[in-house]
Structures are given as C-alpha cells and as structure tokens.
Amino acid sequence: MHGVKLSVSVVEYFSAPDILVETLRRLESAVFFAKTSAILYVINNRPNQSLSLPDLQSDVFMELRVKSGQGNVGFGRGHNIAISEVVSEYHLILNPDAFLEVDAIEKAIAFLDEHPDVGLVVPDALAPNGNRQYLCKRYPTLLDLMLRGFAPAVLHRLFRKRLNRYEMQDVVGSDVLLDPPIVSGCCMLFRTDVLKKLNGFDPRYFLYFEDFDLSLRTARVTHIAYLPSMKIIHYGGYAARKGWRHVYLFMRSAMTFFRTYGWKFW
C-alpha cells in the first residue's frame, strides 16, 4: 500500500547554501507541476549542527522531514535512512546540487507508469555552463577512472576517444536508452519496491562508487532507462578538485568496487 506517489531524499553536508536552496525550490516547482503528493527527506549529515532550510510554499502537497543527529554517515547511508522509512510508489534520490527542470518529475513518473518493466530512470544533465554531462557509463577500467578524475587536460585530449566511449557518448542522445551498465547517483528515480528489494545503497561505500554498485545490482532485478526528456542542471565535480581527503575516499571506494565486481585495468 503506497502512502504517497513520490518520496525524495537529499543528503546534505555543508553544501553551498544558495545551491541547496535552489535545489529545493526547483524540486518544489517540479512536484507542483507534476500535480502529485510527495514527502521530502533532508538528511542532515552535519555533525552537531542545525540546518537552515528555506520555507517551502508547497507544504500542502510536499511534507518536509529533516533527519539529524546521526553525524556524517556518508552519502549512501544517509539516503538509506530515508529509504528505510518510505512507503511511496516512487523514490527520488537527488543531490543537493541538482536542479530539476519543472517538468522533470512529471515526465519521469509518466514514463515509469507506462513502462512497468523499468525500475529506475535517470535524466539528461547539463552543467551550469551548458555543457552536457554524461550520466551513463560503461563498466570502468582503472585507466578510465584515473584519466577522467585526475589526469591533466593534455591527457584528456589525448585519450578523448577512449573517455567518450566510457561515457557512452556514442549511444547517448535524444532517444531513450535502455540498460546502460552504470548510471550516476546525482538523480535517480526508482520504483520504491525495487529500491527496498535491493536494501538501498551498500553501506561499505562512504562516498563514491555507491551509485556504480547500486546500478549493477539494480540491473539484476529490473531495467534501467536513460530518459532524455527528464532534464536537470548538475553542478557536481571530480574528487581531485575537492582535495586529498576526497582522493583518498575515491581510491578506497574504488578498491571496494573492483574487489566486488572484478578488476579491469585498461
């Protein structure tokens, strides 16, 4: 029995305040446009700090629940706090820096309603500068990850064809793409029963690769669809741009991922 059509979880850990506010405003508008009811979970991973959120105008159809006090449990575990509670038909995993276009939820839910064999949809994404972001990936090699995340621009240019293939640029376009091997966790709309069957994210991943793992497990039980009519603007950023702690977390999660699913070096 579904309590509401849609639930949403956003994990927050010292996000830029203006970006977080805009993310929630855009979500609010998209829920209103879709004419659906929703519960929004904001998981406050800040240790011992309160979280200031904007006053949402749509509390008639979008209930806000803030989860605090657990400390910084990581990205996946944070979302799992919400996933363990939700009783919705669909659940949206959303980054605090992902801006939904106003019709994104409407189009995604309509697609899932029309395609019962699909359990997860992911959007088309643009960076703030208008460049396309490729959220679908082939299974990574260690070389792909090092080039994409840490190599200087000159090596990016040298290996551009290889990186384009890793990002599935040869097949991602204006049509629905079924069953990309790996999809980004910045914006994932699941059938909630599928997500619960998978027990959400694997808690071994504190940050990075939790979406790779979830994608591969999802593909075992249902179909995944890239839906180009569902659009977002995503800020994002690579681990190397965020400092050495993020590099360490990236490498640790990469080790866990490859030990679980198998190493590919090049």
PyMOL commands that set and color helices and strands:
alter all, ss='L'
color gray80, all
select helices_A, chain A and resi 17-34+75-83+104-114+142-150+153-158+160-166+192-197+210-218+239-242+244-261
alter helices_A, ss='H'
color red, helices_A
select strands_A, chain A and resi 6-12+38-44+62-67+90-94+98-100+118-126+132-133+136-137+177-178+182-183+187-191+223-234
alter strands_A, ss='S'
color yellow, strands_A
deselect
rebuild
show_as cartoon
